Amino acid sequence: MSHDADRVTVAELLADLRVDYEIKRKVSRRTLRSYIAAWDAKLGPEKAAHVTRPMLNGIVREWQEEGRAPATINKFVAALRRAFRLGRLNKKARVLPDFPEKLAEHNARQGFAEDAVGG
C-alpha cells in the first residue's frame, strides 16, 4: 500500500462508494445522496485513517438526539462501512474502523398484517 493510504479522506472513500452503488444500482440516487451527504457533513475532510469508533459513536448519538430513526442510522453506518471496505479493496485505506453495533429497530408497522387479517 502506498503512503497515499495515509492521506485519503472519507470524502474520497464516499466518492468511490457512489461509483460502486451506481454501477450495481443498489439504491436510488436520492437515497445514495442522503447517505453520502450525511457522512460528508460529519467526516468528509477527515483522514480515513483517523476515523475511530468513539468518533462514530458520537455521530450516531447526535443523530439519535436529532430524532433520526434507528433504521436510518443503521443504513448510514452500513454505507460508511461499505465505503471503507471498498477503500481497503481498492488499496486506498489501510484500516477499517471498529464500527458501532447495529441499533435495535422497532418497526412501527409490526403487527399491521395481523391486525388486518385477524380483525
C-alpha positions as CSV (number, residue, x, y, z in Angstrom):
1,M,0.0,0.0,0.0
2,S,1.2,3.4,-0.8
3,H,1.7,6.4,1.5
4,D,-1.4,7.8,-0.1
5,A,-3.5,5.5,2.0
6,D,-2.5,7.6,5.0
7,R,-3.8,10.7,3.3
8,V,-7.1,9.5,1.7
9,T,-10.1,11.3,3.1
10,V,-13.6,9.9,4.0
11,A,-14.9,12.1,1.1
12,E,-12.7,10.2,-1.3
13,L,-14.0,6.9,0.0
14,L,-17.6,8.1,-0.3
15,A,-16.9,9.1,-3.9
16,D,-15.8,5.5,-4.6
17,L,-18.9,4.3,-2.8
18,R,-21.1,6.4,-5.1
19,V,-19.5,4.8,-8.2
20,D,-19.9,1.3,-6.8
21,Y,-23.6,1.9,-5.9
22,E,-24.3,3.5,-9.2
23,I,-22.7,0.6,-11.1
24,K,-24.6,-2.0,-9.0
25,R,-27.8,0.1,-8.8
26,K,-28.0,-0.8,-5.1
27,V,-30.1,2.1,-4.0
28,S,-31.8,5.1,-5.7
29,R,-29.7,8.1,-6.4
30,R,-31.7,10.1,-3.9
31,T,-31.1,7.6,-1.2
32,L,-27.4,7.4,-2.1
33,R,-27.1,11.2,-2.0
34,S,-28.6,11.2,1.5
35,Y,-26.1,8.6,2.8
36,I,-23.2,10.4,1.3
37,A,-24.4,13.8,2.4
38,A,-24.9,12.7,6.0
39,W,-21.3,11.3,6.3
40,D,-19.7,14.1,4.2
41,A,-21.2,16.7,6.6
42,K,-19.7,14.9,9.6
43,L,-16.4,13.4,8.3
44,G,-15.8,14.4,4.7
45,P,-12.4,16.1,5.1
46,E,-11.3,13.7,7.9
47,K,-8.5,11.4,7.0
48,A,-9.9,7.9,6.8
49,A,-7.0,6.5,8.9
50,H,-8.1,8.9,11.7
51,V,-11.7,7.7,12.0
52,T,-12.3,5.9,15.3
53,R,-15.2,4.1,17.0
54,P,-15.6,6.9,19.5
55,M,-16.0,9.4,16.6
56,L,-18.6,7.2,15.0
57,N,-20.4,6.6,18.3
58,G,-20.6,10.4,18.8
59,I,-22.1,10.9,15.4
60,V,-24.6,8.1,16.0
61,R,-25.5,9.7,19.3
62,E,-26.0,13.1,17.6
63,W,-28.3,11.5,15.0
64,Q,-30.3,9.8,17.8
65,E,-30.7,13.2,19.6
66,E,-31.9,14.7,16.3
67,G,-34.6,12.1,16.2
68,R,-33.4,10.0,13.3
69,A,-34.8,6.5,13.2
70,P,-32.6,3.6,14.2
71,A,-33.2,2.0,10.8
72,T,-31.9,5.2,9.0
73,I,-28.8,5.4,11.3
74,N,-28.1,1.7,10.6
75,K,-28.3,2.3,6.8
76,F,-26.0,5.3,7.1
77,V,-23.4,3.2,9.1
78,A,-23.7,0.3,6.7
79,A,-23.0,2.7,3.8
80,L,-19.8,4.1,5.5
81,R,-18.7,0.6,6.4
82,R,-19.1,-0.4,2.7
83,A,-17.1,2.8,1.7
84,F,-14.2,1.7,4.0
85,R,-14.3,-1.9,2.7
86,L,-14.1,-0.7,-0.8
87,G,-11.3,1.6,0.2
88,R,-9.4,-1.3,1.5
89,L,-10.1,-3.4,-1.6
90,N,-9.0,-0.5,-3.8
91,K,-5.9,-0.1,-1.6
92,K,-6.8,3.4,-0.7
93,A,-7.4,2.7,3.0
94,R,-5.2,0.6,5.3
95,V,-7.6,0.1,8.2
96,L,-11.3,-0.5,8.8
97,P,-12.5,1.4,11.9
98,D,-14.4,-0.6,14.5
99,F,-17.9,0.4,13.7
100,P,-20.7,0.7,16.2
101,E,-23.1,-2.2,16.6
102,K,-26.3,-2.1,14.7
103,L,-29.1,-0.4,16.6
104,A,-32.3,-2.2,17.5
105,E,-35.0,-1.4,15.0
106,H,-38.6,-1.2,16.3
107,N,-40.7,-1.3,13.2
108,A,-43.8,0.9,13.7
109,R,-45.7,-1.3,11.3
110,Q,-45.1,-4.5,13.3
111,G,-48.3,-6.5,13.6
112,F,-50.1,-4.5,10.9
113,A,-50.8,-7.6,8.7
114,E,-52.0,-9.5,11.8
115,D,-54.4,-6.7,12.7
116,A,-55.8,-6.5,9.1
117,V,-56.2,-10.3,8.9
118,G,-57.2,-11.1,12.4
119,G,-59.5,-8.2,12.9
